Each structure stands twice: as C-alpha cells, then as structure tokens.
C-alpha cells in the first residue's frame, strides 16, 4: 500500500500505544510462569504476534481478547512446535533463541525480510563454545537449525551490538540446572533496555545480581511466578508526535508514565536539546518550540533515529548525530535510507559511518519516497506534511503494522490528509 499525504497541520489528543519492548518482555515472562497471568493494554502488532506465537510453540496457552491476553504459562519449556517463526521481529528472535534452548529438542528458527540478515553471531559463538550443533545458510542468519541445550556457565557477551542478546540470556539462564554469569566484554549500550528486562524479571519472581552492568550473576533452578501486568505507553512511538509538535503541530500525548524505565524516554531530553519546551501534566505529554540544531547521542536510543532525523533536517542550523552505528542494523540501514529519502525532498545530510551531519531547511519539495519496509521510517516521513509545499507520496506504507497497525487512522484523526493507493 502507498499513501499520498497532503500538507496539513496536525492537532488533537492521541493515546500512545503500549510499549512494544515491555509487551515482549511481559508476555514471555507470563508464558514461563506456571498458572494464569493477565496482560492488559496490549496492541497486537506483527512483532507482538510473533512473540505470542513463539511462546505458544514453547508450550504456553495464550487467549487473545480485544486489548489483553490471558496467559497460562509453563514451568519449563515444552516443545509444541519444532519451528519458531519470528516474522520480522529482532526482539522475538534474539529473546527466543536462548529461551527455546532451555529444552534440548531440535528447533528451527525462521524469519522474514531483513530479519534473515540481522546478526546472530553472539549466539553462534556461544554454540561453538558449548559444542551445540547448529546449521544455517552461509550468507544469512536465518533459517537457523539448532540441536542442543544451553549449559550453566560464564557467558562473555559484547555490550555494543544489541542488548537483545543479553535479555535473551537473562530470561533463559535462571531456568538452567546450575548457576551462570554474563560478563559484558565491551561498553554496554542501551542500558535502559536491560533495566526494563531486570524490572520485569523481578516482577515475575526471578532474581538477578547486577554488578554495575559489567556482569550479571544468575542463580539456576529459578521459576517464574504468575503475575498480572498492564503495559504502559511507548516512548519510542511518542517520538513521532513530539517531533510533530516541534514542527508546528498541537498534539497532546495521553497515558504516559513520567517514572518510566524506558530508555526511549530520552526523547524528552533530545527534544529539549533541539530547543524545545516539554510539559508533563497529569500523564499528558506535550512539546513546543522553534527547533534549532543539536548534537544527539544514539548509543542508548537507536529507535529514536528516524524521527529525530526529520526534526534535524527541518530545524534551523546544524545538527550532529553521533554513536549511531546501530541504526544501520535495524529493519533497514536507517542512516543511509533516511539520508536517501530526505535528500529527495531537498534536505542536506552528510552520512558518516556511525552518524550524520545535517543542515536544516525550512520547507521541502514534493517527491515520491520509499519506506524501505521500515515502520519507523514510514512514520517519520509522514511528518514531512508539516513543512511540505505539495503532496508527499510514501511507498510501502503498510509496514507501520509492524509496531503501530492503526497509525494512518490515528494520523488522519489528528487532521492528516491521506489518500490510499493499493
């Protein structure tokens, strides 16, 4: 599906969808807890559905309601299916590989589109060290066949690739018959995602000793305990609407938590760095201001990259994005793809190996843009309507379903003018 977006001012109230990061983590924890847990405020995006299916393949019974889940978990993994399909979800594949390997039966992991190319080397190194049999294609990460079970041990893991590998191990190692330790061998990026993981694990009865993020000491033979949980609003999704406010929209973001552990809450500091004013009253979040260039560090918040690229491109002055190399290993290479698309409308961007240099422009020209099958790219490009002279066309706009299935309906409810092409 393609969309044609006409110039418009956006205004109104929006309830930010629930956190995808917390949804993955809570669903997995509940599915590993014997007994019944109820997870509320759930948005059934493609990524979340992939995690639900994965946990069903591992023995959990999960009943979907309109915006909640009734989960009957298992004390230990029971293989109901020998294939786990992560669809396009990086979180699902990296969480589920070690979790599934707490059961020794053979398993095949599959995925689709760019997920098949996203790196899994950290796990492959563990398999080599523990002599776990695996097979994969030479030039892709998936499909991946594994025959073996993780062993209690010391796990040496890089901290600057993706925190998802560490989260997967933090879920699985407590279930092993013996103690383990995760030792971080480089600077740990995305610490806030680890905080989310540790918080959910604690809620569901798992104890982890965090040694200043340098290592994690994990007792074996632990069991998850059933617990009801409500998912809070997603700060990574709030970024699009906060950026819109900075570009002249008048949007109130509802149902946000000021005391959230989410790393993408950094968007508030980033908006302020661009000269914005941010108010937070009675769980209503709002931004305003005349954006000026800023220096933004993405080491802890790579998912904010596309939205802030649009903001920088339409701000007065010069912006620098640093420590952004992980933007290259998402659904697409978000540095190259955002540069390519924004240059089409007249923006000035210099691409660097681990960042960008951006000189802002005030208005943009109409053009046909490509979402590159990346939900965050598509949503970010939609914000161009606030500064466009004419219509903007976005190819492949249906990819928003990965995290925000009703985004275009919400966009229209705020005054966005959208024409749909099949």
N, C-alpha and C positions, 0 to 999 in steps of 0.2 A: 504493500500500500504506500502511495505517495501522498503528501499533503502540500497544498498551496496555502501559505499563510500571508494574510494581508496586513499592512501596517495597522497597528492598534495600540491603545493604551489599556493596560490590564489593571483591574481593581476588584476588590471584594475580599471575602474570607475563604480560606482553604484549610481543611483539616489535613495535616501532613500524614501520609500513610505510615503504617508501623515500620519500625526499624527492621530491615532485612537481616542485618547482622545478628540482632537479638533473636529474631524469629528462627533462623537456622539453629542457633545455639540452644534455645529453649525446647524446640521440637526434638532435637537429638537427645537432650538430657532427659526429657519426659519419656521418650521411647526406650531409654535404657534403664528406666526406673520401674520396678515391678509394681503393678497396681495402676490406678487411674489418675491421670493429670488432665486438667483442662487449661488450654492455652487460648486466651481471648485477644481480640483486636488483631486478627490475622488477615493479611492480604495475600490472596492466592496467586502470586506471580509465578512465572515459569521456574525461577530459581527455587522458590519455596516449595513448589510442587515436586521439583526434583528431589529435594531433601526428604519430603514426606514419602515419596515412592522408595527412596533408598532405605529409610528406616522400616518401611513395610517389608522390604526384601530381607531385612535382618530380623524379622520376627514380630515387630510391633503391630498392633491393631489400631488403626487411626480412622476416626469417623469425622468427616468434614461437616460443619454447619456453615451458616452464611458468612460469619466472620470469626469463627472459633474452631477449635479442634478438641475432640475427646480422644485422649491417647491412653491405650492400655499397653504399658511397656513390658519389656522382658528383662529378667535379672541378668542374663548373659545373652549374647548374640546367638540367634537361631537362624540358620540359613534357610530361607524360604524360596530364594531365587539365587541362581549362581551368576546372575548378571546385575550390576548396578549401573543404571544409566543416569549420569549427571547432567544430561542435556547440554546447556551452555554455562553451567554454574561452577565457577572456580572454587567457591566455598564448599559446595557439595563434594566435589571430587577430592579436595585436599583434606577435608574433615573425614570423609568416609573411608578412604583407603586404610589408614591405621585402625579405625574403629572396626571395620569389617575383618581385619586381620587379627582380632582377638578370638576368632574362630578359625580352626586350621583347615576347613574345607576349601577347595579351589574356588576362585572367584574371578570374574572378568569385569573390568571397569570400562565403560564406553562414554563417549561424549559427542558433541556436535559442533560444527563450525569452528571458530578459532580455539575453542577449548582443547581440541585434539593437539594443538601446538603449544599450549601453555606448559611451562616446565614442571617436571616432577622429579628432577634429579636428586633432591634431598631424600626422597623416599627410596629411589633406586640405589643410592649409596648405602642406605640402611639395609636394604635387601642383600646387597653384596656382602656387607659386613656380617650379617646374621645368617648368610647362606640360605636365603629364602628364594625359591625358584620363581622366576618371572619371565614373561615373553612380551615383546612389543615390536611394532614396526620400526625400521631403522630411523626414519625421518620424522616420526610423530610420537607424541607421548601416549596417545590412546588410539585403539583399544590396548588395554594392559591386562594380561593374564597373570595371576599370582597364585601360587600354591605353597602355603606355609603360614606360620603364625608368628607374630611378634614375640620377642623374649624380653623378660625383665633385664635391664642393662643400663649402661650410661649411653645416652644419645647425644652426639655432638652435632649441633644444628646451626647453620648460618642464620643470623638475625636480620640480614639486609636483603633477603629475597622476597619472602612473604610470611607474615605472621600466621597465615592459614596452616602451614605445615606444623607449626608449634601447637596451635589449637587442636589439630587432629590428634597429636600425641598426648596432649593434656587430657583429652577425653578417653583415650584408649589405655594408657599405661596404668591408671588406677585399677583397671579390671584384670590385669595380669597377675599371675601367681608368684609375686615377688616384687621387691622394691626397685625403682628406677630413678634416674636423674637425667634431666635435659640440661645440657651445658651449651650456652649460647657462645659461638666462637667469633662473632663479629658484633658490631654495634647493633642493638635491637631497634628496628624501626617499627612504627605502628604499635607502640606500647599500649595505646588505649584499647586496641582490639584484644590484646592479651588481658587487660583489665576486665573487659566485657566477659571474656571466657572464664576467668577466675571467679568473677561475681556469680555467674550462672552456675558454675560447678559447686560453689559454696551453697547456693540456694538449694541445689539438688543433692546435698549431702556429701560432696567429695572434698577432701582436704588436700591442698597443695601448699608446699612451703616455697614462697617466692624469695629467692636470695638476690634482691635488688636487680631483678631482671637479668642477672648474669647466669643463674641456673635455677632450676625448679626441681625440688625434691618431692618424690611421689611415692607414697606407700602403696603397695599392692594389695590385692584382695579387698578392695573397697566396693561398695554397692551404691548406686544411685537411688535416691528416695523420691517417691512421687510428690509433686507439688504443683499447685495451680499458679498460673503466671499470666500477667497482662503485658502485652508488648507496647512499648512507648513509641512516640513519633520519631521518625528517621531524620537525623540531621543531614545526612548526605542528600536526601530529597529536598530538604528545606533550602539547600543552597540555590536551587534554580529560582525560587520565589524571592529570596533575599537579594539575589543579583538583579532580578526584575525590579524590585523596589529601588535599587541604586540607579537603575536606568530610567526611572520615571514612573514606574507602576505604583499602585497604592494597595498593597496586599497585606492582610493580616494573617499570620500563620498560627493556627489554633492547636491546642492539645500537646504542646511541647513541654519537656521537663528541664527546668533550669539546672537541676543537680545531676544531669545525665552523665554516665561514664563514657558515652560515645566519643570516639576520637574525632569524628567529623563535626563535633560541637566547635571545633577550631574555626569553622566558617564564621563564627561571630567575631573572633579576633581578626580574621582575614578581611572581613567587611570593614572593620574599624581601620585596618592598615590602609585601605583604599580611601580613607577619609569619611567613612560612613558613620552615621549615628544608629545605634541599635537599642531598642527598648524591649523590655521583657516584663509585662504586667499581667498577672493572673493567667499564666500559661499562654499568653498571646505574645508572639514574637514578631517584630517588625523592624525594617531598616529604612533609612532615608539618607540623602546626601548627594553631593556632586562629586562623582568619583575622580580621584587623581591617582597617578601611577604608584605602584607599591612593589616591594620585594617580598615574595611569598615562598616559604619553605614547604615542600610537599613530602618530606621524609616520613611524616606521621599521618598524612591525609591524602593519598593519591586519588581517591574518588572525587575530590573537590576540583580536580584539574580542569575538566571541560567547562564547567560553569564559570570558573574564575578566569579562564582564557577569554571567554566572551566579555567578561567585565573589564579585563585589562585592555582588550582590543578596542573598547568603546569608552575608555577613560582618558582624561586629559594627562598627557605626559608619558613617561617611560616606565615600564614595569619589567621586573626580572623574576623569573621562576627558577628556583634552584632545588637541588636534591630531588629531582622529579623523574629519575630514570625508570621507576616502576610504572609510570604512566605508559611506558612502551609495551608492557606485558599484560595488558588488560584485554577486554573484548576486541580491541584493535590497538594499534600504536597511537595512543591519544595525543602524543606530541606531533607526530607527522600528520595525522589525519585532521586535527584541529587547525594546524597551520595551512594545510591544503585548502580546506573549506573556507576559512576566514579570508585567505588571500583572494578567493574568488569574488568576494564582495568588497574588496578594497582595503582590507586591514593589512597592517605592516608587522610581520612576525619573522624573527630570525630563530631558526631551530638550532638547538645545541644538543650534544649527546645526552645530557641529563637536565635539560631545562629549555627555557625560551626567553628571548628578549623581544618585548612587544612595545611598539609606539602606537599610542591610541589615536583613533579617528573619531569624528563626531557623528557622521552619518555614513551609511553604507549603501551600496548599489544592489539592485535585484540580481539574483542568479539562481541556478539550479545546484543544490547542494546534496551531498551523499552522507547518510547517517553511518555508513560503514558497519552496519549491523551492530551498533553500539548504542544501548539505551541512553547513556548519559550524553553522548554526542548529539543524538536526536533532540533530547530535551533542551540541551544548551543552545543548539541552533535555532530553536523556536523563539528564543528571547530576542533574536535579531529584529523581530517585528517592531520592537520598541524604538528602533533607530533607522529602520529601512525606509527608503523613498518609495519603493514599489514592492510587489509581491515577491516572497521567497518561496521556493519550492524545495521540499526535502524528500529525497528518495529513500525508500525503505523505512518509513516512519513507524511501521508496526513493531519495530524492535523494542519500543518502550515497554512492551508486555513482559520483558524480562524482569523488571522490577516495579513497574507502575502501569498496570494494564489499562487503567482509565485516565491516563494523563491527558489525552487530547480532549476528552469530555470536560475534565477539570479546567483545562486551558480555555475552552470555549465558555465555561461558566464564569470566568473572570473577564470576559469581553474579547477573547481571542477570536479572530475570524479565520475559519479553516474550511477549505474545500478539499474533499477527499477524492482521490483517484485510485481505483483498483488496478 
